[in-house]
Amino acid sequence: MDLIINGSTEKIKQDTLTVVELLAVKKVEAPEMVSVQLNGEFVRRADFAATPLKENDAVDFLYFMGGGADDERIYD
Amino acid sequence: MLTIGRKLVEEIYAHGFAEAPLEACGYLAGRDGVATKYFPMTNVDQSAEHFTLDPQEQFAVVKEARQSGLQILAVAHTHPASPARPSPEDIRLAYDPNILYVIYSLLEPPTIKAFWIRQGVVSEEEINAGA
């Protein structure tokens, strides 16, 4: 099926797949750290496995982004 | 190599100093390794030692960049009181293997560096900043 993934149309071999299966197809290494929007609406992480995708759906995903100096001072 | 022009570096630092002592964060967008736009982002942690981007804002900025024909090249954040190098927390929380992590220190002299952080392994990327 054709999906619009992060803004680009891609042909996916499978005829049916869920959000979590798409993340696996796209080789997302830490799917539990990814936020997903399906046609502009957030998909709850708990619903990734139960959310089916259909032809021409727009799926956007991005990784959690965080960090910080944290305990950097301890080895300065 | 990541190239960031002088005006953009000034913009990034202006955001960093404006947010200090809290950590400042944002996305750098551009093409072919040349950053042309800085998107200042909200640090939802509002912390001097941590930052987290707001996913809603992340999606909005990524889509805005995409509509402008730009790619997100890097996520940038300040280390207000420590050197420009990935902390253990930066390494632990770096999940995206496809983006550069730019860290800039507000200590004197101000220093900006870029890193790939993949599966806990850090490699510094050459950066041409302020030319």
Backbone of each chain as ProteinMPNN parsed JSONL, in Angstrom:
{"seq_chain_A": "MDLIINGSTEKIKQDTLTVVELLAVKKVEAPEMVSVQLNGEFVRRADFAATPLKENDAVDFLYFMGGGADDERIYD", "coords_chain_A": {"N_chain_A": [[0.836, -1.196, 0.0], [0.307, 2.349, -0.456], [1.776, 4.823, 1.51], [2.036, 7.955, 3.183], [4.838, 8.852, 4.468], [6.378, 10.605, 6.909], [6.107, 12.81, 5.247], [6.808, 11.927, 2.715], [5.761, 9.989, -0.05], [5.511, 6.535, 0.131], [5.873, 3.199, -0.965], [4.617, 0.429, 0.551], [5.221, -2.975, 1.171], [3.37, -4.666, 2.477], [-0.168, -5.299, 2.609], [-1.849, -4.86, 4.671], [-1.251, -3.323, 7.733], [-0.187, -2.338, 11.022], [0.447, 0.553, 13.117], [2.618, -0.081, 14.804], [3.75, -2.145, 13.394], [4.517, -0.822, 11.078], [6.529, 0.821, 12.123], [8.384, -1.129, 12.672], [8.918, -2.051, 10.085], [10.152, 0.211, 9.118], [12.421, 0.051, 10.497], [12.76, 1.252, 13.011], [14.554, 1.842, 15.85], [13.977, 2.146, 18.572], [11.035, 1.923, 19.276], [9.401, 2.526, 21.407], [10.166, 4.992, 22.153], [9.194, 6.794, 20.422], [7.123, 9.276, 18.968], [3.968, 9.383, 17.376], [2.065, 10.634, 14.691], [-0.993, 10.241, 13.083], [-2.442, 11.036, 10.198], [-2.316, 13.641, 11.119], [-3.167, 13.5, 13.744], [-2.353, 12.69, 17.097], [-1.245, 9.434, 17.987], [-1.802, 7.358, 20.646], [0.812, 5.816, 22.497], [0.2, 3.369, 23.602], [-1.653, 2.471, 21.869], [-0.447, 1.82, 19.503], [-0.09, -0.795, 18.483], [-2.64, -1.536, 17.917], [-3.646, 0.074, 16.022], [-4.672, 0.3, 12.851], [-3.378, 0.881, 9.536], [-4.311, 2.607, 6.567], [-4.643, 2.782, 2.981], [-2.872, 5.501, 1.621], [-2.715, 6.88, 3.997], [-1.369, 9.417, 6.116], [1.5, 9.268, 7.864], [3.386, 10.351, 10.487], [6.378, 10.255, 12.237], [8.487, 10.783, 15.052], [11.421, 10.924, 17.077], [11.626, 10.849, 20.669], [13.099, 13.639, 22.166], [15.599, 14.644, 24.112], [17.739, 15.476, 26.911], [20.673, 16.73, 28.448], [22.835, 18.655, 30.652], [22.999, 17.473, 33.12], [24.676, 15.34, 35.24], [27.104, 16.301, 34.524], [28.935, 17.959, 35.756], [30.218, 16.427, 37.627], [32.454, 15.169, 36.661], [34.09, 17.194, 35.905]], "CA_chain_A": [[0.0, 0.0, 0.0], [1.02, 3.621, -0.433], [1.625, 5.639, 2.715], [2.84, 9.184, 3.181], [5.609, 8.684, 5.701], [7.174, 11.807, 7.147], [5.997, 13.736, 4.13], [7.153, 11.331, 1.421], [4.952, 8.815, -0.394], [6.309, 5.309, 0.051], [5.108, 1.98, -1.224], [4.92, -0.593, 1.561], [4.862, -4.291, 0.608], [2.194, -5.236, 3.128], [-1.473, -4.706, 2.303], [-2.409, -4.418, 5.949], [-0.287, -3.254, 8.83], [-0.495, -1.403, 12.094], [1.504, 1.545, 13.373], [3.81, -0.722, 15.362], [4.367, -2.916, 12.315], [5.197, 0.128, 10.201], [7.778, 1.223, 12.777], [9.326, -2.244, 12.479], [9.318, -2.019, 8.668], [11.063, 1.346, 8.95], [13.609, -0.243, 11.322], [12.88, 2.176, 14.142], [15.262, 1.04, 16.848], [13.381, 2.249, 19.909], [9.678, 2.414, 18.999], [8.774, 3.032, 22.629], [10.603, 6.372, 22.332], [8.761, 7.515, 19.224], [5.767, 9.827, 18.925], [3.388, 9.148, 16.052], [0.822, 11.279, 14.274], [-1.662, 9.611, 11.948], [-3.281, 12.072, 9.569], [-2.262, 14.846, 11.933], [-3.635, 13.277, 15.117], [-1.459, 11.832, 17.875], [-1.654, 8.074, 18.34], [-1.225, 6.995, 21.949], [1.779, 4.719, 22.363], [-0.476, 2.118, 23.969], [-2.526, 2.065, 20.766], [0.331, 1.592, 18.271], [-0.292, -2.155, 17.956], [-4.056, -1.742, 17.584], [-4.066, 1.107, 15.071], [-4.378, -0.117, 11.48], [-3.159, 1.937, 8.553], [-4.995, 2.353, 5.292], [-4.049, 3.4, 1.794], [-2.683, 6.96, 1.567], [-2.62, 7.524, 5.306], [-0.156, 10.195, 6.388], [2.057, 8.872, 9.153], [4.599, 11.068, 10.86], [6.916, 9.828, 13.522], [9.76, 11.37, 15.452], [11.951, 10.401, 18.332], [11.784, 11.646, 21.884], [14.319, 14.42, 22.104], [15.904, 15.221, 25.416], [19.109, 15.27, 27.399], [21.028, 17.801, 29.362], [24.148, 18.59, 31.295], [22.812, 16.46, 34.161], [25.749, 15.213, 36.228], [28.351, 16.626, 33.833], [29.893, 18.626, 36.627], [30.931, 15.512, 38.529], [33.788, 14.813, 36.17], [34.855, 18.368, 35.476]], "C_chain_A": [[0.869, 1.244, 0.0], [0.715, 4.355, 0.872], [2.471, 6.894, 2.55], [3.571, 9.214, 4.518], [6.559, 9.869, 5.845], [7.245, 12.688, 5.894], [6.305, 13.16, 2.761], [6.284, 10.108, 1.161], [5.866, 7.601, -0.567], [5.38, 4.135, -0.194], [5.565, 0.937, -0.218], [4.404, -1.93, 1.034], [3.533, -4.806, 1.162], [0.901, -4.521, 2.701], [-2.171, -4.221, 3.566], [-1.277, -4.36, 6.965], [-0.705, -2.177, 9.821], [0.655, -0.408, 12.248], [2.765, 0.85, 13.868], [4.509, -1.559, 14.296], [5.092, -1.997, 11.327], [6.528, 0.573, 10.819], [8.835, 0.135, 12.629], [9.833, -2.263, 11.032], [10.355, -0.91, 8.443], [12.313, 1.223, 9.833], [13.85, 0.809, 12.409], [13.409, 1.389, 15.34], [14.608, 1.062, 18.218], [11.952, 2.77, 19.765], [8.967, 2.968, 20.229], [9.175, 4.489, 22.901], [10.208, 7.254, 21.144], [7.346, 8.056, 19.435], [5.257, 9.703, 17.498], [2.153, 10.024, 15.865], [0.296, 10.557, 13.039], [-2.671, 10.615, 11.4], [-3.428, 13.286, 10.491], [-2.722, 14.702, 13.37], [-2.652, 12.355, 15.839], [-2.081, 10.453, 18.083], [-0.998, 7.75, 19.679], [-0.317, 5.785, 21.768], [1.109, 3.371, 22.646], [-1.349, 1.591, 22.835], [-1.765, 1.751, 19.472], [-0.018, 0.24, 17.635], [-1.718, -2.374, 17.472], [-4.556, -0.719, 16.562], [-3.687, 0.686, 13.652], [-4.166, 1.098, 10.571], [-3.888, 1.582, 7.27], [-4.323, 3.156, 4.183], [-4.037, 4.932, 1.909], [-2.777, 7.658, 2.923], [-1.312, 8.302, 5.396], [0.322, 9.864, 7.801], [3.338, 9.667, 9.382], [5.095, 10.497, 12.168], [8.243, 10.521, 13.783], [10.143, 10.872, 16.832], [11.803, 11.397, 19.476], [13.096, 12.391, 21.779], [14.553, 15.082, 23.458], [17.332, 14.922, 25.803], [19.415, 16.337, 28.414], [22.347, 17.575, 30.038], [24.134, 17.606, 32.449], [23.964, 16.473, 35.139], [27.109, 15.509, 35.618], [29.402, 17.187, 34.785], [30.721, 17.638, 37.448], [32.273, 15.087, 37.962], [34.518, 15.978, 35.536], [35.826, 18.771, 36.567]], "O_chain_A": [[2.03, 1.199, 0.407], [-0.439, 4.489, 1.278], [3.492, 6.887, 1.863], [2.998, 9.554, 5.553], [7.427, 10.096, 5.002], [8.294, 13.227, 5.543], [6.09, 13.825, 1.748], [6.09, 9.281, 2.053], [6.85, 7.637, -1.306], [4.256, 4.089, 0.304], [6.748, 0.604, -0.143], [3.29, -2.012, 0.516], [2.687, -5.312, 0.424], [0.886, -3.313, 2.467], [-2.979, -3.292, 3.53], [-0.446, -5.265, 7.032], [-1.457, -1.255, 9.507], [1.691, -0.522, 11.592], [3.863, 1.157, 13.405], [5.735, -1.667, 14.3], [6.149, -2.349, 10.803], [7.534, 0.687, 10.119], [10.023, 0.422, 12.479], [11.022, -2.465, 10.784], [11.305, -1.077, 7.678], [13.138, 2.134, 9.913], [14.986, 1.198, 12.684], [12.805, 0.412, 15.783], [14.686, 0.076, 18.951], [11.678, 3.925, 20.091], [8.047, 3.777, 20.112], [8.599, 5.143, 23.77], [10.8, 8.304, 20.898], [6.488, 7.382, 20.004], [6.003, 9.89, 16.537], [1.311, 10.14, 16.757], [1.03, 10.298, 12.085], [-3.632, 10.984, 12.075], [-4.505, 13.87, 10.622], [-2.676, 15.663, 14.137], [-2.179, 11.37, 15.273], [-3.282, 10.326, 18.323], [0.22, 7.857, 19.823], [-0.616, 4.864, 21.009], [1.418, 2.365, 22.006], [-1.739, 0.423, 22.829], [-2.384, 1.446, 18.453], [-0.214, 0.139, 16.424], [-1.977, -3.297, 16.7], [-5.751, -0.656, 16.275], [-2.511, 0.712, 13.291], [-4.701, 2.181, 10.808], [-4.058, 0.41, 6.934], [-3.545, 4.077, 4.432], [-5.041, 5.56, 2.245], [-2.904, 8.88, 2.99], [-0.292, 7.906, 4.833], [-0.356, 10.142, 8.79], [4.253, 9.647, 8.559], [4.318, 10.282, 13.098], [9.012, 10.806, 12.865], [9.303, 10.461, 17.632], [11.847, 12.611, 19.282], [14.1, 11.825, 21.346], [13.8, 15.959, 23.882], [18.044, 14.203, 25.103], [18.539, 16.793, 29.148], [22.91, 16.481, 30.016], [25.148, 16.968, 32.731], [24.216, 17.482, 35.798], [28.137, 15.044, 36.11], [30.596, 16.927, 34.64], [31.808, 17.979, 37.913], [33.153, 14.678, 38.72], [35.438, 15.796, 34.739], [36.569, 19.74, 36.407]]}, "seq_chain_B": "MLTIGRKLVEEIYAHGFAEAPLEACGYLAGRDGVATKYFPMTNVDQSAEHFTLDPQEQFAVVKEARQSGLQILAVAHTHPASPARPSPEDIRLAYDPNILYVIYSLLEPPTIKAFWIRQGVVSEEEINAGA", "coords_chain_B": {"N_chain_B": [[30.329, 17.168, 7.476], [29.041, 19.878, 9.391], [27.698, 22.949, 8.644], [27.307, 26.141, 9.924], [26.237, 29.315, 9.586], [27.521, 32.628, 10.495], [25.535, 34.479, 11.358], [23.485, 32.798, 12.092], [24.67, 31.341, 14.123], [24.939, 33.374, 15.978], [22.268, 33.831, 16.489], [21.516, 31.42, 17.653], [23.106, 31.436, 19.975], [22.089, 33.737, 21.167], [19.556, 32.89, 21.874], [20.293, 30.889, 23.665], [21.598, 32.354, 25.743], [19.524, 33.975, 26.507], [17.766, 32.207, 27.682], [19.243, 31.18, 29.762], [19.674, 30.799, 33.312], [18.566, 28.387, 32.562], [18.472, 25.43, 30.505], [18.623, 25.794, 27.005], [16.978, 24.927, 23.927], [16.668, 23.672, 20.57], [15.855, 23.248, 17.05], [17.955, 22.744, 14.223], [17.752, 23.49, 10.877], [18.13, 22.773, 7.389], [19.924, 22.162, 4.369], [21.829, 19.579, 2.82], [23.869, 19.49, 4.742], [24.235, 22.107, 5.462], [23.203, 24.439, 7.644], [20.439, 26.546, 7.709], [18.394, 27.636, 9.062], [17.257, 28.337, 12.326], [15.254, 26.916, 14.756], [13.997, 27.985, 17.62], [13.078, 26.176, 20.514], [10.678, 25.05, 22.963], [11.786, 24.284, 26.189], [10.51, 21.846, 27.881], [11.141, 20.861, 30.337], [12.104, 22.996, 31.762], [14.575, 23.464, 33.095], [17.866, 23.757, 34.529], [19.566, 21.773, 34.026], [18.54, 19.827, 32.405], [16.845, 18.962, 29.345], [13.841, 18.704, 27.449], [12.101, 18.226, 24.479], [8.902, 19.378, 23.341], [6.604, 17.182, 22.045], [4.41, 17.951, 20.413], [5.172, 20.477, 19.518], [7.508, 19.716, 18.266], [6.544, 18.194, 16.052], [5.168, 20.228, 14.715], [7.231, 21.991, 13.996], [8.907, 20.344, 12.473], [7.215, 19.813, 10.333], [6.825, 22.397, 9.354], [9.428, 23.009, 8.551], [9.733, 21.079, 6.569], [7.812, 21.926, 4.72], [9.072, 24.171, 3.867], [11.019, 23.168, 2.36], [13.2, 22.262, 3.72], [15.444, 20.204, 5.664], [15.495, 18.658, 8.882], [18.431, 19.011, 10.498], [19.827, 18.915, 12.88], [19.546, 18.686, 16.453], [19.784, 21.13, 18.861], [21.279, 22.055, 21.965], [21.902, 23.883, 25.003], [24.684, 23.77, 27.236], [24.683, 25.283, 30.007], [26.505, 25.661, 32.099], [28.632, 23.973, 31.797], [31.029, 22.043, 29.85], [30.997, 21.827, 26.171], [30.117, 19.036, 25.43], [28.84, 15.716, 25.074], [26.85, 14.76, 27.785], [26.533, 12.059, 30.189], [23.743, 11.752, 30.373], [22.878, 12.938, 27.982], [23.859, 11.066, 26.177], [22.566, 8.742, 26.935], [19.916, 9.357, 26.364], [19.791, 9.742, 23.672], [18.141, 8.867, 21.042], [17.623, 9.091, 18.348], [19.096, 8.116, 15.463], [19.592, 9.497, 13.197], [20.12, 12.152, 13.27], [22.042, 15.059, 14.005], [23.574, 15.909, 17.091], [23.853, 18.888, 18.499], [25.773, 20.67, 20.707], [26.165, 23.425, 22.768], [28.239, 25.376, 24.729], [27.906, 27.75, 27.345], [29.922, 28.675, 28.813], [32.96, 30.579, 29.132], [35.576, 30.35, 26.75], [32.721, 30.727, 24.613], [31.588, 27.731, 23.157], [30.828, 25.612, 20.454], [29.731, 22.477, 19.398], [29.327, 19.468, 17.421], [27.768, 16.271, 17.336], [27.465, 12.812, 16.441], [25.376, 10.459, 17.891], [25.03, 7.27, 18.439], [23.503, 4.392, 19.428], [24.701, 4.638, 21.94], [27.271, 5.282, 21.297], [29.562, 7.814, 20.742], [30.485, 10.129, 18.279], [32.424, 12.766, 17.169], [31.393, 15.33, 14.98], [32.714, 17.219, 12.32], [32.555, 20.714, 12.454], [31.637, 23.748, 11.032], [31.431, 26.688, 12.134], [30.135, 29.905, 12.251], [31.44, 31.13, 10.153]], "CA_chain_B": [[30.535, 18.458, 8.154], [27.873, 20.735, 9.575], [28.054, 24.357, 8.502], [26.335, 27.081, 10.501], [26.742, 30.666, 9.326], [27.74, 33.484, 11.663], [24.278, 35.054, 11.848], [22.716, 31.734, 12.726], [25.351, 31.052, 15.391], [24.563, 34.464, 16.891], [20.861, 33.604, 16.84], [21.492, 30.271, 18.571], [23.644, 31.878, 21.268], [21.16, 34.705, 21.763], [18.522, 32.084, 22.527], [20.913, 30.216, 24.816], [21.831, 33.291, 26.851], [18.221, 34.485, 26.965], [17.131, 31.187, 28.523], [20.109, 30.852, 30.89], [20.475, 29.583, 33.529], [17.917, 27.164, 32.086], [18.963, 24.932, 29.226], [17.846, 26.167, 25.815], [17.039, 23.866, 22.924], [16.028, 24.015, 19.3], [16.224, 22.455, 15.87], [18.639, 23.384, 13.11], [17.277, 22.927, 9.613], [18.853, 23.23, 6.205], [20.074, 21.134, 3.327], [23.195, 19.163, 2.46], [24.828, 19.788, 5.805], [24.346, 23.552, 5.706], [22.04, 24.907, 8.397], [20.019, 27.88, 7.266], [17.34, 28.16, 9.932], [17.208, 27.839, 13.704], [13.933, 26.96, 15.377], [14.047, 27.876, 19.084], [12.001, 25.308, 20.985], [10.393, 25.113, 24.394], [12.311, 23.219, 27.048], [9.385, 21.579, 28.785], [11.677, 20.583, 31.679], [12.416, 24.273, 32.434], [15.617, 23.038, 34.023], [19.235, 24.161, 34.222], [20.386, 20.573, 33.796], [17.853, 18.874, 31.526], [15.888, 19.522, 28.39], [12.978, 17.798, 26.696], [11.249, 18.931, 23.52], [7.467, 19.086, 23.356], [6.318, 16.479, 20.789], [3.49, 18.728, 19.562], [5.979, 21.519, 18.889], [8.421, 19.023, 17.352], [5.842, 17.891, 14.801], [4.855, 21.482, 14.022], [8.459, 22.535, 13.413], [9.355, 19.43, 11.417], [6.343, 20.008, 9.161], [7.121, 23.729, 8.804], [10.705, 22.896, 7.834], [9.476, 20.278, 5.371], [7.086, 22.768, 3.756], [10.022, 25.158, 3.337], [12.039, 22.448, 1.606], [14.372, 22.064, 4.571], [15.498, 19.001, 6.489], [16.035, 18.862, 10.225], [19.799, 18.493, 10.494], [20.385, 18.754, 14.225], [18.896, 19.263, 17.629], [20.819, 21.871, 19.597], [20.934, 22.495, 23.324], [22.987, 24.512, 25.758], [25.193, 23.389, 28.55], [24.934, 26.635, 30.526], [27.61, 25.761, 33.062], [29.556, 22.842, 31.609], [31.593, 22.083, 28.492], [30.192, 21.397, 25.019], [30.338, 17.623, 25.112], [27.664, 14.975, 25.531], [26.849, 14.241, 29.146], [25.958, 10.707, 30.239], [22.308, 11.81, 30.069], [22.739, 13.172, 26.537], [24.139, 9.811, 25.465], [21.516, 7.765, 27.296], [18.614, 9.745, 25.801], [19.915, 10.003, 22.228], [17.51, 7.731, 20.358], [17.518, 9.295, 16.904], [20.426, 7.923, 14.858], [19.673, 10.216, 11.923], [20.189, 13.594, 13.512], [23.217, 15.482, 14.765], [23.325, 16.54, 18.384], [24.709, 20.068, 18.652], [25.826, 21.121, 22.106], [26.961, 24.636, 22.88], [28.489, 25.777, 26.112], [27.868, 29.19, 27.602], [31.141, 29.03, 29.52], [33.933, 31.304, 28.305], [34.962, 30.962, 25.574], [31.58, 29.945, 24.122], [32.037, 26.674, 22.245], [29.724, 24.859, 19.856], [30.226, 21.243, 18.786], [28.281, 18.581, 16.899], [28.082, 14.863, 17.571], [26.553, 11.708, 16.188], [25.288, 9.578, 19.06], [24.3, 6.099, 17.939], [23.589, 3.245, 20.326], [25.627, 4.932, 23.027], [28.62, 5.589, 20.808], [29.637, 9.227, 20.36], [31.576, 10.54, 17.393], [32.286, 14.206, 16.912], [31.304, 15.718, 13.564], [33.365, 18.499, 12.068], [31.562, 21.791, 12.401], [32.134, 25.026, 10.555], [30.462, 27.593, 12.751], [30.437, 31.327, 12.364], [32.277, 31.632, 9.06]], "C_chain_B": [[29.193, 19.199, 8.277], [28.338, 22.188, 9.508], [26.924, 25.22, 9.059], [26.92, 28.477, 10.331], [26.761, 31.539, 10.579], [26.439, 34.033, 12.249], [23.455, 34.025, 12.611], [23.342, 31.355, 14.076], [24.97, 32.122, 16.418], [23.127, 34.277, 17.39], [20.748, 32.479, 17.881], [21.975, 30.709, 19.96], [22.718, 32.877, 21.954], [20.038, 33.963, 22.489], [19.085, 31.438, 23.782], [21.083, 31.145, 26.004], [20.507, 33.848, 27.387], [17.554, 33.487, 27.923], [17.942, 30.878, 29.777], [19.568, 31.47, 32.179], [19.783, 28.291, 33.105], [18.577, 26.701, 30.789], [18.022, 25.39, 28.116], [18.002, 25.07, 24.772], [16.325, 24.315, 21.655], [16.488, 23.093, 18.197], [16.987, 23.34, 14.89], [18.21, 22.702, 11.824], [18.074, 23.52, 8.462], [18.884, 22.135, 5.171], [21.55, 20.828, 3.147], [24.23, 19.608, 3.492], [25.017, 21.265, 6.097], [23.067, 24.027, 6.403], [21.707, 26.327, 7.974], [18.933, 28.47, 8.162], [17.423, 27.506, 11.302], [15.793, 28.01, 14.229], [14.106, 26.869, 16.894], [12.844, 27.09, 19.572], [11.829, 25.491, 22.493], [11.076, 23.955, 25.109], [11.237, 22.914, 28.088], [9.86, 21.248, 30.197], [11.908, 21.875, 32.471], [13.472, 24.053, 33.507], [16.975, 23.565, 33.57], [20.095, 22.964, 33.851], [19.741, 19.55, 32.873], [17.079, 19.646, 30.459], [15.076, 18.385, 27.781], [12.158, 18.656, 25.742], [9.81, 18.479, 23.674], [7.104, 18.418, 22.027], [5.399, 17.257, 19.85], [4.265, 19.804, 18.788], [6.97, 20.895, 17.904], [7.755, 18.766, 16.004], [5.587, 19.175, 14.01], [6.094, 22.025, 13.313], [8.966, 21.653, 12.272], [8.522, 19.638, 10.154], [6.585, 21.37, 8.525], [8.413, 23.691, 7.99], [10.495, 22.161, 6.513], [8.787, 21.121, 4.295], [7.992, 23.832, 3.134], [11.134, 24.485, 2.543], [13.304, 22.189, 2.397], [14.279, 20.736, 5.312], [15.966, 19.403, 7.884], [17.408, 18.203, 10.264], [20.285, 18.151, 11.894], [19.416, 19.255, 15.273], [20.018, 19.898, 18.454], [20.346, 22.125, 21.021], [22.163, 23.052, 24.012], [23.427, 23.636, 26.911], [25.585, 24.713, 29.215], [26.179, 26.731, 31.414], [28.563, 24.576, 32.958], [30.003, 22.814, 30.149], [30.65, 21.536, 27.421], [30.575, 19.969, 24.641], [29.159, 16.841, 25.674], [27.838, 14.477, 26.964], [26.367, 12.792, 29.11], [24.464, 10.706, 29.91], [22.059, 12.061, 28.584], [22.898, 11.859, 25.772], [23.005, 8.809, 25.7], [20.2, 8.067, 26.577], [18.672, 10.048, 24.3], [19.389, 8.795, 21.463], [17.535, 7.86, 18.837], [18.898, 9.173, 16.258], [20.658, 8.791, 13.629], [19.833, 11.714, 12.071], [21.466, 13.896, 14.287], [22.775, 16.121, 16.08], [24.345, 17.668, 18.543], [24.628, 20.519, 20.103], [26.682, 22.38, 22.139], [27.01, 25.087, 24.328], [28.439, 27.284, 26.234], [29.051, 29.626, 28.457], [32.057, 29.801, 28.568], [35.115, 30.401, 27.976], [33.802, 30.1, 25.102], [32.03, 28.958, 23.033], [30.827, 25.918, 21.734], [30.306, 23.649, 19.124], [29.042, 20.397, 18.327], [28.73, 17.133, 17.026], [27.019, 13.969, 16.936], [26.542, 10.86, 17.451], [24.407, 8.406, 18.654], [24.576, 4.912, 18.83], [24.681, 3.453, 21.373], [27.033, 5.289, 22.598], [28.634, 7.017, 20.252], [30.776, 9.423, 19.367], [31.348, 12.006, 17.026], [32.301, 14.46, 15.4], [32.005, 17.071, 13.414], [32.282, 19.57, 11.911], [32.258, 23.066, 11.954], [31.132, 26.078, 11.004], [30.983, 29.023, 12.728], [31.279, 31.885, 11.252], [31.516, 32.676, 8.257]], "O_chain_B": [[28.344, 19.143, 7.387], [29.251, 22.597, 10.225], [25.755, 25.051, 8.713], [27.981, 28.781, 10.875], [26.112, 31.236, 11.581], [26.253, 34.056, 13.466], [22.823, 34.326, 13.623], [22.632, 31.085, 15.045], [24.711, 31.813, 17.581], [22.819, 34.532, 18.554], [19.993, 32.576, 18.848], [21.351, 30.402, 20.976], [22.579, 32.865, 23.177], [19.624, 34.357, 23.579], [18.443, 31.435, 24.832], [20.759, 30.784, 27.135], [20.389, 34.154, 28.573], [16.862, 33.886, 28.859], [17.394, 30.368, 30.754], [19.044, 32.583, 32.135], [20.348, 27.209, 33.269], [19.17, 27.502, 30.066], [16.8, 25.376, 28.265], [19.016, 24.373, 24.731], [15.49, 25.219, 21.676], [17.385, 22.269, 18.378], [16.699, 24.529, 14.75], [18.296, 21.481, 11.699], [18.617, 24.621, 8.557], [17.99, 21.291, 5.102], [22.407, 21.699, 3.299], [25.326, 20.047, 3.143], [25.875, 21.632, 6.899], [21.987, 24.013, 5.813], [22.579, 27.192, 7.893], [18.59, 29.647, 8.044], [17.629, 26.299, 11.427], [15.21, 29.092, 14.16], [14.34, 25.777, 17.412], [11.724, 27.304, 19.107], [12.704, 26.009, 23.187], [10.965, 22.8, 24.698], [11.082, 23.65, 29.063], [9.086, 21.338, 31.15], [11.907, 21.859, 33.702], [13.284, 24.409, 34.67], [17.203, 23.789, 32.381], [21.232, 23.129, 33.409], [20.337, 18.511, 32.59], [16.713, 20.807, 30.641], [15.558, 17.263, 27.623], [11.592, 19.676, 26.134], [9.533, 17.35, 24.082], [7.28, 19.033, 20.975], [5.585, 17.229, 18.633], [4.055, 20.014, 17.594], [7.245, 21.461, 16.846], [8.315, 19.074, 14.952], [5.766, 19.209, 12.792], [6.015, 22.467, 12.167], [9.4, 22.154, 11.235], [9.053, 19.641, 9.044], [6.557, 21.497, 7.3], [8.495, 24.255, 6.899], [11.011, 22.57, 5.473], [9.13, 21.042, 3.116], [7.731, 24.33, 2.039], [12.078, 25.143, 2.105], [14.36, 21.926, 1.822], [13.191, 20.213, 5.554], [16.727, 20.356, 8.05], [17.534, 16.992, 10.085], [21.061, 17.214, 12.078], [18.582, 20.124, 15.019], [21.054, 19.282, 18.706], [19.165, 22.378, 21.258], [23.3, 22.741, 23.658], [22.648, 22.87, 27.478], [26.694, 25.207, 29.008], [26.828, 27.775, 31.464], [29.226, 24.221, 33.933], [29.413, 23.49, 29.306], [29.652, 20.879, 27.718], [31.27, 19.738, 23.652], [28.544, 17.267, 26.652], [28.844, 13.854, 27.303], [25.842, 12.347, 28.089], [23.967, 9.789, 29.257], [21.151, 11.478, 27.993], [22.152, 11.584, 24.831], [22.555, 8.127, 24.779], [19.458, 7.151, 26.221], [17.706, 10.554, 23.729], [20.109, 7.817, 21.261], [17.476, 6.859, 18.123], [19.767, 10.018, 16.473], [21.759, 8.829, 13.081], [19.695, 12.459, 11.101], [21.913, 13.101, 15.114], [21.739, 16.782, 16.155], [25.542, 17.425, 18.7], [23.542, 20.721, 20.646], [27.79, 22.4, 21.604], [26.005, 25.165, 25.033], [28.875, 28.007, 25.338], [29.177, 30.804, 28.791], [31.939, 29.684, 27.348], [35.618, 29.73, 28.878], [33.876, 28.874, 25.178], [32.762, 29.322, 22.113], [29.906, 25.617, 22.495], [31.245, 23.774, 18.338], [27.912, 20.581, 18.78], [29.904, 16.808, 16.85], [25.839, 14.315, 16.894], [27.598, 10.578, 18.016], [23.189, 8.539, 18.541], [25.717, 4.474, 18.978], [25.476, 2.555, 21.65], [27.893, 5.566, 23.434], [27.819, 7.373, 19.401], [31.89, 8.946, 19.582], [30.256, 12.419, 16.637], [33.1, 13.89, 14.657], [31.895, 17.945, 14.274], [31.235, 19.336, 11.308], [33.333, 23.411, 12.444], [30.123, 26.324, 10.344], [32.112, 29.305, 13.129], [31.792, 32.998, 11.368], [32.05, 33.221, 7.291]]}, "name": "protein", "num_of_chains": 2, "seq": "MDLIINGSTEKIKQDTLTVVELLAVKKVEAPEMVSVQLNGEFVRRADFAATPLKENDAVDFLYFMGGGADDERIYDMLTIGRKLVEEIYAHGFAEAPLEACGYLAGRDGVATKYFPMTNVDQSAEHFTLDPQEQFAVVKEARQSGLQILAVAHTHPASPARPSPEDIRLAYDPNILYVIYSLLEPPTIKAFWIRQGVVSEEEINAGA"}
